[in-house]
Amino acid sequence: MRRDLLAAAAAAAWVAATQAADLGSEAARRLRAAGVIVPLAAVVSKAQRAYPGRLLEVELERSGTRYLYKLEVVGAGGIVWELYYDARDATLLAAEPER
């Protein structure tokens, strides 16, 4: 548990520290067709199981050589969560309540 929290904190710090460039829908289609990223639907489904609520926003970002899906979800109690997933394999990298 502690190792998971440390890994999540490190991933959150990494995401905050790097400059990510938003990619458009055409770039996302090309990356998906080339098998570089997983389908957005798979990431949204995984996010909804872990953080049930209303999906507000989705972005595909590139940070260095890594592609990230950034999702914003309104969960229980009206808390907005920013979720960062590795777009290659849908691994949750960070989950932060928006401040």
C-alpha positions in Angstrom: 0.0 0.0 0.0 2.7 2.5 1.0 4.7 1.6 -2.1 1.6 2.2 -4.3 1.1 5.6 -2.6 4.8 6.5 -3.2 4.6 5.5 -6.8 1.4 7.5 -7.3 3.0 10.5 -5.7 6.1 10.2 -7.9 4.0 9.9 -11.0 1.9 12.9 -10.0 5.1 15.0 -9.4 6.4 13.8 -12.8 3.2 14.7 -14.6 3.2 18.2 -12.9 6.8 18.8 -13.6 6.8 17.9 -17.3 5.3 20.1 -20.1 2.8 18.1 -21.9 1.5 19.0 -25.4 -2.1 18.4 -26.2 -2.7 16.3 -29.3 -5.7 16.7 -31.6 -8.1 14.0 -32.7 -6.4 13.4 -36.0 -3.1 12.6 -34.2 -5.0 10.3 -31.8 -6.5 8.4 -34.7 -3.1 7.9 -36.3 -1.5 6.7 -33.1 -4.4 4.3 -32.4 -4.3 3.0 -35.9 -0.6 2.4 -35.6 -1.1 0.5 -32.3 0.9 3.1 -30.3 -2.0 3.9 -27.9 -4.9 1.9 -26.5 -8.5 2.9 -27.4 -9.9 5.8 -25.4 -12.9 3.7 -24.6 -10.8 1.2 -22.7 -9.3 3.9 -20.6 -12.6 5.6 -19.9 -14.1 2.2 -18.9 -11.2 1.6 -16.5 -11.4 5.1 -15.0 -15.2 4.8 -14.5 -14.7 1.5 -12.5 -12.1 3.1 -10.2 -13.6 6.6 -10.1 -17.3 6.4 -10.7 -18.9 9.7 -11.8 -19.4 12.1 -14.7 -16.7 12.4 -17.2 -16.0 16.1 -17.8 -13.0 16.2 -20.1 -10.5 14.0 -21.9 -7.2 15.0 -23.4 -4.4 13.1 -25.1 -1.1 14.6 -24.3 2.5 13.9 -25.3 5.2 14.4 -22.7 8.7 13.6 -24.1 8.3 10.2 -25.6 5.3 9.2 -23.5 1.6 9.6 -24.4 -0.9 10.3 -21.6 -4.6 10.3 -21.4 -5.8 13.0 -18.9 -9.3 12.6 -17.7 -11.3 14.8 -15.4 -14.1 13.1 -13.5 -16.6 14.5 -11.0 -17.0 11.9 -8.3 -18.8 11.5 -5.0 -19.3 14.7 -3.1 -18.6 16.8 -6.2 -14.9 16.2 -6.1 -13.2 16.6 -9.5 -10.4 14.1 -10.1 -7.6 14.5 -12.6 -6.6 11.0 -13.7 -3.5 10.4 -15.7 -3.2 7.1 -17.7 -0.3 5.8 -19.8 -1.9 5.8 -23.3 0.2 2.8 -24.3 -1.2 0.3 -21.8 -3.9 2.1 -19.8 -1.9 2.1 -16.5 -3.1 4.6 -14.0 -0.1 6.9 -13.3 -1.7 9.5 -11.0 -5.0 10.4 -9.5 -5.3 13.9 -8.0 -8.2 15.8 -6.6 -8.4 19.1 -8.4 -7.9 22.1 -6.1 
